[in-house]
Amino acid sequence: MIVQTIPQGDVLHVALGGTFSMSEAKRTFLDVIHVIEELHLGKVVIDGREISGSPMVIERFYYGEFVADAVSGLVNGGWNVDPPQFAYVLLEPMLDSLRLGETVAVNRGMNVRAFDNREEAIHWLGWRSI
């Protein structure tokens, strides 16, 4: 997967491209967590509209579980502000119409939401400038 991270104000923009694989998705998310921790950023837009693939249902479940655990580790490891807020921008079939991964992560305490529109994602984060 191709990853580009761009900090702008208190928002980290992450652009992803390439073909989906669970191992790459997990590695990429841990890289994002590292950048968040290093720069003390509280809002993240993960733009995966350039990712191809169609994750299986079980992969969506495990990814939601993985990212929630990673954020929990960050917060429990001394993060001293509100837990980070994540907005994923995806297109079908990467974006699950039932939002299973989102539901799994939210149920584990992560502040996350998936969108098919970047502007809506940024609005949800409460950030005004695009």
ZIWO-V575784 format. One record per residue. N is the residue number from 1. RES is the residue in three letters. PSI is psi in whole degrees, -180 to 180 (none if undefined). Layout:
<<N RES PSI> <N RES PSI>>
//
This chain:
<<1 MET 147> <2 ILE 132> <3 VAL 133> <4 GLN 126> <5 THR 134> <6 ILE 107> <7 PRO 136> <8 GLN 109> <9 GLY -130> <10 ASP 15> <11 VAL 135> <12 LEU 120> <13 HIS 126> <14 VAL 117> <15 ALA 127> <16 LEU 146> <17 GLY 170> <18 GLY -164> <19 THR 134> <20 PHE 135> <21 SER 143> <22 MET -44> <23 SER -40> <24 GLU -39> <25 ALA -42> <26 LYS -46> <27 ARG -44> <28 THR -43> <29 PHE -39> <30 LEU -35> <31 ASP -41> <32 VAL -44> <33 ILE -41> <34 HIS -44> <35 VAL -43> <36 ILE -47> <37 GLU -43> <38 GLU -41> <39 LEU -4> <40 HIS 50> <41 LEU 138> <42 GLY -5> <43 LYS 138> <44 VAL 129> <45 VAL 117> <46 ILE 105> <47 ASP 102> <48 GLY 27> <49 ARG -18> <50 GLU 10> <51 ILE 134> <52 SER 155> <53 GLY 172> <54 SER 90> <55 PRO 145> <56 MET 160> <57 VAL -45> <58 ILE -33> <59 GLU -38> <60 ARG -42> <61 PHE -52> <62 TYR -34> <63 TYR -45> <64 GLY -42> <65 GLU -45> <66 PHE -49> <67 VAL -38> <68 ALA -42> <69 ASP -39> <70 ALA -42> <71 VAL -40> <72 SER -41> <73 GLY -40> <74 LEU -50> <75 VAL -44> <76 ASN -13> <77 GLY 12> <78 GLY 7> <79 TRP 123> <80 ASN 16> <81 VAL -176> <82 ASP 146> <83 PRO 145> <84 PRO 151> <85 GLN 131> <86 PHE 131> <87 ALA 117> <88 TYR 135> <89 VAL 114> <90 LEU 162> <91 LEU 151> <92 GLU 142> <93 PRO -3> <94 MET -40> <95 LEU 121> <96 ASP 122> <97 SER -25> <98 LEU -8> <99 ARG 44> <100 LEU -50> <101 GLY -42> <102 GLU -47> <103 THR -44> <104 VAL -47> <105 ALA -44> <106 VAL -42> <107 ASN -19> <108 ARG 12> <109 GLY 4> <110 MET 141> <111 ASN 94> <112 VAL 150> <113 ARG 145> <114 ALA 140> <115 PHE 162> <116 ASP 8> <117 ASN 122> <118 ARG -42> <119 GLU -40> <120 GLU -38> <121 ALA -45> <122 ILE -39> <123 HIS -43> <124 TRP -36> <125 LEU -15> <126 GLY 23> <127 TRP 131> <128 ARG -33> <129 SER 140> <130 ILE none>>
//
